[in-house]
Amino acid sequence: MPELPHLPDGPPPASGDLPGLAVVVVAFGAPAALERCLAGIGDRYPVLVVDNSSSHEVAEVARRAGATYRDSGTNLGFAAAVNRALDVLGPACGDVLLLNPDAVIAAADVERLQRRLRAAADLACVAPSQRRPSGGEVAVRWPFATPTDAWREAAGLAGRHQRWDFVIGSVLLLRAEALADVGRLDERFFLYGEEADWERRAMGRGWRIGFCPEVGALHAGAGTETDEVRHQLRFHAGVELHVRKWHGRAGWRSYQLATVLTALRRAPRGGKDARRRSLRLAGLYARGPVALARRAGALREVGSSSGETGSPQ
């Protein structure tokens, strides 16, 4: 793989009229998945692997693939690890592709994605369509979590208000100029919610978010998280942090109540397993996902970071 842009060899030649591009992979164990990921991207772009697991196997996979390897020394979470990668790359690296280690996209499709990004001057980022290795489609486009939508869900009206606001960060190409304008990821988000927050901040500064269905990627999903309980705690903690940041304490309390009511409303309608899941979700939101995640050690305590527009309350 080419050297990273800040190193002596400099950036790789741009493809035609495209600016430079670097790939950032935040790894946590799962060396076999990482090997597939790096094999897919090939040696066309410089790749930086930030390892949150301090794994010798991950380091060896990165070395064999020609990627640059950085050991974070601890599990920083996704947002903080990406920010460390951006520090290593420096501002001259060009556009940045965030690529999950359990995702695979070919270099030719990365170029197509970058051409889509560069076709409009106001696109902050763009994501491709994604599917599971088994063939199922991955939901890439989602609405922001808001109290209003939570109450629509509680009232059974969610299907009447279809929209999308952001694209998920498993395969996400960020424009260099948008990164410079919007700033880094908010490190209070550990594993989920950081891309929605960054995209929401970008939209507030006049940028648009793009989806490129004609470009495809594979994404296994939760490839580095083997504990389903911790996975759910981290996911819903990200939702709580997002709602608190953008809607304040009162907005979170409203969202929390609506989500509990929705879960309780659905509980009697399903089979035994569905009822159990609904009741667990109601209990999770009644007690607060962030508090439970921190108590379980699934969410580290972090302070403020640059580029934030508010504070969790």
N, C-alpha and C positions, 0 to 999 in steps of 0.2 A: 504494500500500500504506500501511497505517497507520504512523505513526512508531513507533520502538522505545519500549518502555514507560518507559525512564529519561529520555526526552527530554520537552520541555515539554508536548507534547500529551497525554502520559500514555498508559496502556494502552487498547487498543480495548475497547468494551463486550463483556462476556462474553456468550456465546450461551446465553440462557436462564439456567439455574442453573450453568453451567460457569464455572470460573475462567479467567483470561487464558491465552493460549498464544502463544509466539513460535517462529519457525522459524529454524533454523540450517543454512546450507548451506556446507560447506567445498569451495571450488572449486580446481581446478588445470587451467588452460587449458580446452579444450573449450567455447568460448562457445556453440556451437549447442546442445549438450546442456543447458547451464545455462539457455538461453532457453526451451527446452521445459519444463524443470523449473519455472521461475518462472511461466510461463504457466499451467501446471497448477494451481498453488497459488492464483493470482489475487491479489486485493487484500484478502482478508478478514482475514488475519493479518499482523502485522509480520514481516518477513524480514530477517535479517542474513546477508550473504555475506562470508565470510572467504576472501580470495584468497591461496593459497599460491604462486601463479605470478606475482604482480605484473603481471598482464596488463591492458593498456589495453582490449582487447576484452571481457574479463570485467567490468571496471569499467563499460564502456558498457552491457553487457547488464543489469547490476544497476541502473544509473541509469534506463534505459528502463522497467524493470519496477517502479520505485518502491521497490526494496529499499535498505537501508542497506549500504554497501560499506566493508570494512576490508581494507587491504593488509597482510599479515603481514610483508612485507619479505624473507621467505625461506620455503623449504618447511619449515614446522614439523612436518609430519605431521598426521594426523587428530586424535589425542587433544589435542595441544597447541593446535591451532587451535580445537577446540571449547571448550577451557578459556578461551582468549582471548575467544571469543564470550560465554561465561558471565560473564566480567568486564565486558564492555560492557553486557550485558543487565541485570545486577544481580539481586538476589534477588527483586525485585517483579515479575519478568516472568511468573510463573506456570509452567505446564508448558512443556516445551521439546521440539519435534519436530526430531530430527536427520534431515536429508534429503540423500541423495547428489545431486550435480548430474546424474547420469545416471539418476535416478529421477523418476517423475511420479506425483503423487497429487492428487486434486481436493480443494478446500476442504471440500466436503460430506462426503467420506470422512474427512478429518482430524477433523471434528466427531464423526462416528460412532466413530472410534478413541478420541477423548477421552472420550466417554460410556462406552465400555467400560472405559477406565482408571479412571474415577471411580465405576464401579459397585461396586468392591470397594476397601475402605480399605487393603488390604495389597498392592496391585499397585504395583510400583516402575516398571514400564514395560510397554509393549505394542507389538507389531508386527503389521502386516497381512499377509495373503497377498500374494505377489508373482509376477509372470510376466514373461517376456521379451517384447519387442515382437514377436518371431516367434511367440509363443504358448506356449512351453514354461514349465513351472512352475519357480520358483526355490525351492531348499531354504532355508527361513527358520529352521527349528528344528534345533539341533545339540547333541550332547553335549559336555561339557567334555573337553578332551584330558587323559587320565590314563594313567599307566603300565599300570594294570590293563587298560584298554580296548586299549591298544597290544598287549599280549601276547595278549589274546583275538583280535585281528586277526591276529597272527602265527600263532596256532594254528588259524585258520580258523573261529573261533567267534563272530565279531562279529555275525553276523545273528541269533544267539540272544538277544542282549541289547539290544533296541531301546528307546531312551529319548531324551528330549531334555532339555537343561538350560538353554539360552539361545537367544535369537533374535538374528539378525544386525542390524547397526546401519545398514543402508542406508536404511531408513525405520523410525525407532524413536522412540516418544513416551515421554519421561521425566517422571515425576511430580515436581512441585516439591518436595514434602516428602521424597521419596526422595533427590533431589539434595542437599538440605540435610543429610540424615542420613548418606548414604553418602560424599559428597564428589565431587570432580572425577575426570575420567579420568586414568589413570596414563600420564604422558607418555613413559615408556620404550617404550610400544607406538607404533610409527610409523604404521602403516596398517592392520594387522590384529591382532585379539586384544583390543583395548581394550574393546569392548562385552562380550565374554565375561568379562573380568576385572571390569568394573564390576558386571555382573549377579551374578557369583559373590560379590563383596563384599556386594551387596545381600541376597542369599539368606542370607549369614552373619549379617545383622542382622535377619532375620525377614521380609523382603519376599518376595513372589512375582513371577514373571515371566509375562507374558501373551502369548497369541497369539490374533489375531482373524481367523479365516478368512473371515468374511463381509464384511470390508473388503478391497479389493484395491488394488494399486499396480503400476505398470510399473517394471521395473528392468533396464536394458541390461546392467550388469555390466562392471567394469573399464573404464568409459567414459573415465577420465582417465589410464589407464596403457596406453601403446602398446607397451611393451617387455615381452614375455612372460617373458624371463629375469629381469628385475628384479621383475616381478609375483610370480613363484614364489619368488624369494629373500625378498621382503618377507612374503609369506603364511607361509612356513615359519619365518621368523625370529619372527613373531608367535606361532606354536605353541611354539617353543623358549622364548621369554620367559615365556609362560603356564605351561608345565610347570615351568620353573626356579623361578618365583615361588611356585607353589602346592605343589610337590612336592620342591623342593630339588635340589641337585647330584646326589645319588644317584638321585632320581626321574627327572631328565632323562637320566642315563646309561642307565637301564633303558628309558625311552621310546625313546631314540635307537637302542639295540640292537634292540629289537623292531621298530621301523619299518624299519631296514635289512634285517632278516630277512624281513619281509613283502614288501618290494620285490623282494628276490632270489628269494623263493618264487614271486612272480607273473611274473617275467621270462620264464621258458621257456614260459608258457602262452599268451601273446598273439602277435600278428603282429610284424613287424619294428618298426613304430612303437611298439607297446605295450611291446616288450622294451626299446627305447631309452629310453622314458620311465621305466620301472621302474628301469633301471640308473642313469639320471641321478638319480632320487630317492634310491636307495641311496647314491650318491656324495655327494649333498648332505647327507644326514643323517650319514654317516660322518665328514665333515669339519666339520659344524656349520653350520646355516643362518645363525645370527647372525654368526659370524666371516666367512663368505663374503659376506653382505650388506654388512657394514661394509667389507670389502676392495673390494667393487664400488661403494661409494659409494651404496648403496641404503638404508642405515639410518644415521641420524645418531646420534652419541654424545649421550646425555642423562644427567642426574643423577637423583636421587630427586625424587619429587613427592608432594604431599599425598595422603592417602587410601590409601596403600599398606599392605598387610599383610605384605609380605615383600620380599626383594631378590633379583634374579637372581644366581645364583652361578656 
